[in-house]
């Protein structure tokens, strides 16, 4: 009975270790090369980068060339997959690497556009708040000092006014 109790935890430990080792080893799915899998992952990452840049406010005109480049990368990945299924591994690798390169370029450019849009948005937000604070201060000064401003305007009008002393003949 004691032997049974010791074997069960030891067997369970061996089973856990074996499953951990087997799950950590990755194999390409059904004959696909690792380059094709990397190309697929890079395509997804590039697509997500474009979406993020768009959400951050990048213009559609700036994102259009990236979308076209991403479509080209997708076509290259599809060619690589077709060639891999046909058994032409070297050509498949070439198209997969081309797809990876295009996807990486799209990701980098999309992230740059997203950061640029975010910085521009921050600039306009800071500018709007600064203008609001300045106008609030100006209106406060005008309201609190309205009487002084009116008196100053009257005094300046008086100082600029020409004084007509009249003719001396009227004084006789």
Secondary structure by P-SEA (a helix, b strand, c coil): caaaaaaaaaaaaaaaaaaaaaaacccccccccaaaaaaaaaaaaaaaaaaaaaaaccccccaaaaaaaaaaaaaaaaaaaaaaaacaaaaaaaaaaaaaaaaaaaaaaaaaaaaaaaaaaaaaaaaaaaaaaaaaaaaaaaaaaaaaaaaaaaaaaaaacccccccccccc
